Amino acid sequence: MGTTGGDRERLYKTVKDSNVYAVISPQIGKQVVAFLAAMEIMAEQFPGAFSGYSLQVMESHQARKLDISGTAKAVISCFQKLGLSFELDQIQQIRDPKQQVEKVGIPEEYLNGHAFHMYHLTSPDQIVSFEFQHNVCGRSIYAEGTVDATIFLAKKIQSGAEQRIYNMIDVLREGNMR
C-alpha cells in the first residue's frame, strides 16, 4: 500500500488485526525510496551538518493531490536533523496546471501524473548552495515498485515469515528488485 493519505495508525492496526502480509510505505518508487534512505543515513551520521543554512522546498503534483507530499515531509525531516529550521507550511506546493507547465516545466502529457520535488539549501553567508531534485513523470516507477513489493511478499508468504508488515526499505534491503 503506497499512500501518504489517511490515518496511518488505523491502517497499520487494520492490517495487523487482519493477520495478512503487507508492504506499507508512503513511497513505493524504489529509486525514490533509496534516495530517502540515503538522506536518513546522512541525517543520522552528520547531525547538524547544515546548521544555519536556509531551505526552500518546492513540490508539484497533479491538481487532484490534496495533501502535502509524504516524500517531501520525509526529506524535510532529514534536513531538520541536519540542522535546518523549516516548517511544512513553508513548502511551495504547486497544483495549478498552468504554473506546472510554465514555472516548473512539467510536460503537458504528465499533468495528471507527476511528482517533482526541489530542495534548495543556502549557507548563512549565501556563498554556498546545494540543490537536491527528483522528478517523476508518469506512474511506471510506482508500478515497478509495486511488482517488486508483490514478489517480496510472495516470498515471505511462501517461507511462512513471522513478520507480516513491511515497508519498501525492507524490499530494497532484501535485494528484490528487477
Rosetta silent file (secondary structure, phi, psi, omega in degrees, C-alpha in Angstrom):
SEQUENCE: MGTTGGDRERLYKTVKDSNVYAVISPQIGKQVVAFLAAMEIMAEQFPGAFSGYSLQVMESHQARKLDISGTAKAVISCFQKLGLSFELDQIQQIRDPKQQVEKVGIPEEYLNGHAFHMYHLTSPDQIVSFEFQHNVCGRSIYAEGTVDATIFLAKKIQSGAEQRIYNMIDVLREGNMR
SCORE:     score description
SCORE:     0.000 S_00000001
   1 L     0.000  112.486  178.338    0.000    0.000    0.000 S_00000001
   2 E  -106.938  102.616 -179.008    1.650    3.163   -1.153 S_00000001
   3 L  -153.886  147.673  173.043   -0.143    6.171    0.261 S_00000001
   4 L  -105.851   -7.934 -176.905    0.534    9.356    2.194 S_00000001
   5 L   -92.448  173.590  174.468   -3.113    9.975    2.965 S_00000001
   6 L    82.040 -174.355 -178.191   -5.425    8.631    5.610 S_00000001
   7 L   -93.878  103.803 -175.253   -4.938    7.572    9.205 S_00000001
   8 H   -60.475  -45.247 -179.106   -1.601    5.688    9.365 S_00000001
   9 H   -60.554  -42.379  179.485   -2.219    4.187   12.813 S_00000001
  10 H   -65.240  -40.240  178.102   -5.604    2.884   11.728 S_00000001
  11 H   -60.171  -49.910  179.616   -4.112    1.423    8.544 S_00000001
  12 H   -61.767  -41.579  179.754   -1.419   -0.455   10.478 S_00000001
  13 H   -63.708  -43.396  179.802   -3.954   -1.650   13.063 S_00000001
  14 H   -61.052  -45.121  179.927   -6.347   -2.889   10.366 S_00000001
  15 H   -65.884  -45.280 -179.775   -3.592   -4.816    8.600 S_00000001
  16 H   -61.117  -47.666 -179.390   -2.237   -6.239   11.864 S_00000001
  17 H   -63.960  -27.198 -179.991   -5.699   -7.278   13.078 S_00000001
  18 H   -80.502  -13.478  178.762   -6.396   -8.922    9.698 S_00000001
  19 L    58.290   39.837  177.433   -3.248  -11.039   10.066 S_00000001
  20 L  -110.137  164.384  175.113   -2.283  -10.523    6.432 S_00000001
  21 L   -86.867  141.673  179.373    1.072   -9.765    4.847 S_00000001
  22 E  -156.627  149.828  166.220    1.561   -6.218    3.585 S_00000001
  23 E  -108.274  119.833  179.874    4.114   -3.680    2.455 S_00000001
  24 L  -118.831  124.018 -176.485    3.027   -0.267    3.706 S_00000001
  25 E  -155.370  140.679  176.221    5.013    2.734    2.582 S_00000001
  26 L   -71.467  -15.431  180.000    4.338    6.397    1.840 S_00000001
  27 L  -137.073  129.407 -177.033    6.565    5.983   -1.228 S_00000001
  28 L  -111.897   -9.964  176.688    6.645    2.911   -3.467 S_00000001
  29 L   -72.999  111.843 -169.285    9.046    4.125   -6.161 S_00000001
  30 H   -62.716  -33.295  178.373   12.177    2.170   -5.245 S_00000001
  31 H   -69.438  -36.838  176.650   14.691    4.712   -6.540 S_00000001
  32 H   -68.636  -38.702  176.425   12.992    7.467   -4.526 S_00000001
  33 H   -61.376  -41.544  178.160   12.927    5.140   -1.508 S_00000001
  34 H   -63.322  -40.741  176.531   16.687    4.589   -1.949 S_00000001
  35 H   -60.893  -44.991  179.094   17.210    8.381   -2.088 S_00000001
  36 H   -61.596  -40.948  178.593   15.187    8.771    1.120 S_00000001
  37 H   -62.406  -41.323  178.025   17.253    6.037    2.787 S_00000001
  38 H   -63.471  -40.370  177.765   20.463    7.843    1.787 S_00000001
  39 H   -63.053  -40.913  179.784   19.088   11.088    3.235 S_00000001
  40 H   -65.605  -39.514  177.210   18.256    9.306    6.505 S_00000001
  41 H   -62.376  -45.535  178.987   21.770    7.856    6.711 S_00000001
  42 H   -59.801  -44.059 -179.116   23.249   11.309    6.129 S_00000001
  43 H   -63.853  -39.306 -179.904   20.982   12.798    8.816 S_00000001
  44 H   -70.208  -40.271 -173.581   21.939   10.084   11.328 S_00000001
  45 H   -86.483  -22.041 -176.973   25.669   10.253   10.657 S_00000001
  46 L  -131.702   53.456 -179.158   26.075   14.030   10.260 S_00000001
  47 L   -58.543  136.864  177.546   23.544   15.735   12.551 S_00000001
  48 L    80.031    3.877 -176.001   23.764   19.491   12.372 S_00000001
  49 L   -59.961  -25.793 -179.572   25.941   19.478    9.230 S_00000001
  50 L  -113.502   24.992  178.557   23.766   22.178    7.645 S_00000001
  51 L   -55.048  135.622  179.109   23.095   24.247   10.762 S_00000001
  52 L    88.775  -17.504  178.701   22.404   27.841    9.864 S_00000001
  53 L   -71.518  155.511  173.243   21.559   27.068    6.245 S_00000001
  54 E  -102.294  157.390 -177.131   18.209   28.128    4.842 S_00000001
  55 E  -131.741  134.546  170.013   15.937   25.767    2.937 S_00000001
  56 E  -119.763  135.928 -179.875   13.443   26.321    0.147 S_00000001
  57 E  -128.406  129.552  174.083   11.176   23.454   -0.909 S_00000001
  58 E  -125.556  132.681  173.118    9.001   23.280   -3.998 S_00000001
  59 E  -136.347  140.184  179.533    6.853   20.295   -4.859 S_00000001
  60 E  -128.580  129.857  175.421    4.457   19.825   -7.738 S_00000001
  61 E  -136.728  167.378  177.691    1.906   17.051   -8.112 S_00000001
  62 L   -52.024  149.023 -172.529   -1.238   16.581  -10.145 S_00000001
  63 L   -56.475  -28.431 -176.466   -4.005   19.016   -9.245 S_00000001
  64 L   -81.330   -6.322  176.401   -6.131   16.373   -7.507 S_00000001
  65 L   -75.388  118.843 -173.581   -3.451   15.608   -4.871 S_00000001
  66 L   -94.208  -30.303 -174.577   -4.763   17.337   -1.767 S_00000001
  67 L   -94.253  167.607  174.781   -2.137   16.562    0.851 S_00000001
  68 L   -70.711  141.260  179.468    1.485   17.591    1.249 S_00000001
  69 L   -54.806  125.876  175.544    3.860   15.145   -0.371 S_00000001
  70 H   -64.410  -32.860  177.274    4.897   12.409    2.059 S_00000001
  71 H   -65.198  -45.561  178.117    8.228   12.267    0.269 S_00000001
  72 H   -60.572  -42.641  178.462    8.771   15.987    0.856 S_00000001
  73 H   -58.874  -43.588 -178.982    7.860   15.548    4.529 S_00000001
  74 H   -65.650  -43.322  179.301   10.411   12.730    4.880 S_00000001
  75 H   -65.470  -42.834  178.825   13.197   14.682    3.164 S_00000001
  76 H   -61.540  -39.653  177.185   12.439   17.787    5.241 S_00000001
  77 H   -58.587  -40.509  177.182   12.608   15.681    8.407 S_00000001
  78 H   -65.028  -44.659  178.739   16.129   14.631    7.392 S_00000001
  79 H   -62.244  -36.046  177.529   17.127   18.225    6.710 S_00000001
  80 H   -62.833  -41.172  176.678   15.797   19.215   10.134 S_00000001
  81 H   -65.411  -27.820  178.136   18.058   16.576   11.701 S_00000001
  82 L   -80.948    1.974  172.786   20.902   18.053    9.650 S_00000001
  83 L   107.471    3.148 -179.196   20.318   21.363   11.446 S_00000001
  84 L   -87.138  141.681  174.694   17.885   23.235    9.222 S_00000001
  85 L   -97.484  118.538 -176.941   14.924   25.093   10.651 S_00000001
  86 L  -158.268  136.068  177.775   11.920   24.549    8.371 S_00000001
  87 L  -111.397  148.797 -177.033    8.171   24.170    8.834 S_00000001
  88 H   -58.968  -29.778 -179.738    5.852   22.278    6.486 S_00000001
  89 H   -71.995   -3.798  176.132    3.781   25.394    5.814 S_00000001
  90 H   -87.976   -7.945  179.594    6.853   26.863    4.097 S_00000001
  91 L   -66.324  132.711  173.470    6.626   24.305    1.277 S_00000001
  92 E   -87.864  103.361  178.919    5.726   25.864   -2.039 S_00000001
  93 E   -92.700  127.878  178.645    3.049   23.479   -3.334 S_00000001
  94 E  -116.132  116.167  179.791    2.214   23.852   -6.995 S_00000001
  95 L  -121.743  -10.248 -179.161   -1.059   22.283   -8.134 S_00000001
  96 L   -77.981  119.229 -177.197   -2.132   24.742  -10.844 S_00000001
  97 H   -55.088  -37.019 -179.787   -1.545   23.129  -14.292 S_00000001
  98 H   -64.017  -46.279  177.624   -0.605   26.429  -15.945 S_00000001
  99 H   -64.644  -36.781 -179.406    2.090   27.106  -13.341 S_00000001
 100 H   -61.046  -40.999  179.695    3.228   23.497  -13.532 S_00000001
 101 H   -73.838  -50.730 -171.834    3.929   23.819  -17.251 S_00000001
 102 H   -76.828  -42.625 -174.179    5.293   27.375  -17.259 S_00000001
 103 H   -90.942  -40.579 -173.491    7.154   27.584  -13.939 S_00000001
 104 H   -95.829  -28.076 -179.161    8.146   24.003  -13.184 S_00000001
 105 L    88.111   26.826  177.584    8.483   22.594  -16.690 S_00000001
 106 L   -70.991  126.989  174.041    6.090   19.667  -16.347 S_00000001
 107 L   -61.979  136.509 -175.237    5.414   18.151  -19.776 S_00000001
 108 H   -54.768  -35.193 -178.501    1.697   18.619  -20.519 S_00000001
 109 H   -67.973  -10.132  179.741    1.141   14.903  -21.068 S_00000001
 110 H  -112.599   13.408  179.582    2.127   14.299  -17.409 S_00000001
 111 L   -60.641  -30.025 -179.487   -0.027   16.939  -15.724 S_00000001
 112 L   -89.951    3.105  178.711   -2.322   14.174  -14.429 S_00000001
 113 L  -165.276   89.754  178.237    0.524   12.085  -13.048 S_00000001
 114 E  -155.658  163.717  175.379    3.807   13.571  -11.876 S_00000001
 115 E  -149.048  102.924  178.907    5.864   14.278   -8.761 S_00000001
 116 E  -111.599  132.182  179.342    8.521   16.988   -8.951 S_00000001
 117 E  -133.392  137.168  175.992   10.493   17.966   -5.845 S_00000001
 118 E  -136.335  131.531  177.793   13.238   20.564   -5.408 S_00000001
 119 E  -123.525  119.738 -177.990   15.161   21.294   -2.215 S_00000001
 120 E  -119.503  121.549 -179.848   17.485   24.298   -2.268 S_00000001
 121 E  -110.917  139.100 -179.778   19.859   24.955    0.633 S_00000001
 122 E  -132.879  135.022  179.583   21.829   28.188    1.058 S_00000001
 123 L   -66.503  159.507 -179.438   24.596   28.944    3.557 S_00000001
 124 L   -55.924  -34.516  179.722   24.108   31.785    6.046 S_00000001
 125 L   -89.865    2.155  176.372   26.501   33.997    4.058 S_00000001
 126 L    62.100   26.314  177.388   24.792   32.957    0.797 S_00000001
 127 L  -107.596   -3.416  176.489   28.039   31.905   -0.893 S_00000001
 128 L  -129.636  135.325  176.095   27.385   28.140   -0.788 S_00000001
 129 E  -141.474  154.431  176.850   24.291   26.380   -2.084 S_00000001
 130 E  -132.838  145.807  173.611   23.113   22.834   -2.639 S_00000001
 131 E  -131.732  133.890  172.620   20.185   21.518   -4.662 S_00000001
 132 E  -118.726  132.102 -178.058   18.522   18.158   -4.428 S_00000001
 133 E  -144.257  138.775  171.215   15.902   17.393   -7.032 S_00000001
 134 E  -142.379  128.645 -175.049   13.907   14.346   -8.035 S_00000001
 135 E  -126.641  133.461  177.938   11.279   14.391  -10.752 S_00000001
 136 E  -125.155  125.250  172.600    8.894   11.660  -11.789 S_00000001
 137 E  -109.370  125.274  178.255    6.737   11.803  -14.911 S_00000001
 138 L    89.605 -165.892 -173.255    4.052    9.147  -15.131 S_00000001
 139 L  -121.605    0.427 -173.188    3.383    6.125  -12.973 S_00000001
 140 H   -60.998  -36.818 -179.860    5.868    3.495  -14.174 S_00000001
 141 H   -61.155  -35.040 -179.982    8.223    3.943  -11.194 S_00000001
 142 H   -76.413  -36.969  177.041    5.321    3.133   -8.857 S_00000001
 143 H   -63.296  -44.135  178.806    4.186    0.151  -10.932 S_00000001
 144 H   -62.274  -43.324  178.073    7.711   -1.293  -10.857 S_00000001
 145 H   -63.435  -37.750  178.534    7.927   -0.810   -7.094 S_00000001
 146 H   -64.660  -42.906  178.008    4.541   -2.468   -6.650 S_00000001
 147 H   -61.424  -46.073 -179.849    5.659   -5.502   -8.662 S_00000001
 148 H   -63.283  -39.998  177.479    8.854   -5.786   -6.600 S_00000001
 149 H   -64.832  -37.638  178.846    6.898   -5.449   -3.342 S_00000001
 150 H   -65.858  -43.459  177.038    4.486   -8.162   -4.513 S_00000001
 151 H   -62.033  -43.682  177.779    7.346  -10.541   -5.336 S_00000001
 152 H   -57.160  -49.293 -178.841    8.897   -9.753   -1.935 S_00000001
 153 H   -64.691  -38.233  178.746    5.597  -10.523   -0.143 S_00000001
 154 H   -59.362  -41.248  178.384    5.083  -13.745   -2.114 S_00000001
 155 H   -66.195  -39.092  178.752    8.472  -14.969   -0.870 S_00000001
 156 H   -65.352  -41.006  178.869    7.601  -14.001    2.703 S_00000001
 157 H   -65.154  -46.261  179.359    4.301  -15.863    2.491 S_00000001
 158 H   -59.439  -36.545 -178.265    5.972  -18.955    0.977 S_00000001
 159 H   -83.869   -7.172 -178.466    8.571  -19.014    3.742 S_00000001
 160 L    68.141   34.865 -178.160    5.928  -18.554    6.438 S_00000001
 161 L   -54.190  138.013  179.349    7.680  -15.462    7.798 S_00000001
 162 L   -69.577  -43.435  177.616    6.541  -14.478   11.254 S_00000001
 163 L   -66.487  138.994 -176.722    6.716  -10.756   10.495 S_00000001
 164 L  -115.051  -28.823 -176.073    3.693   -9.642    8.487 S_00000001
 165 E  -110.671  128.552 -177.513    4.077   -5.889    7.935 S_00000001
 166 E  -129.812  173.206  172.344    6.992   -4.485    5.946 S_00000001
 167 L  -128.905  178.606 -176.483    7.985   -1.268    4.219 S_00000001
 168 H   -68.966  -24.476  174.621    9.804   -0.516    0.969 S_00000001
 169 H   -62.722  -40.472  176.878   13.157   -0.286    2.756 S_00000001
 170 H   -59.292  -41.764  179.010   12.691   -3.956    3.647 S_00000001
 171 H   -62.552  -46.125 -179.802   12.086   -4.707   -0.036 S_00000001
 172 H   -64.178  -44.270 -177.540   15.222   -2.800   -1.057 S_00000001
 173 H   -61.996  -33.735 -178.930   17.393   -4.375    1.652 S_00000001
 174 L   -79.966   -7.731  176.220   16.452   -7.844    0.551 S_00000001
 175 L    75.342   22.314 -179.493   17.503   -7.021   -2.995 S_00000001
 176 L   -87.187   59.728  179.117   14.175   -7.966   -4.527 S_00000001
 177 L  -121.871  140.627  178.461   14.427   -5.525   -7.363 S_00000001
 178 L   -88.891    0.000    0.000   14.260   -6.289  -11.023 S_00000001
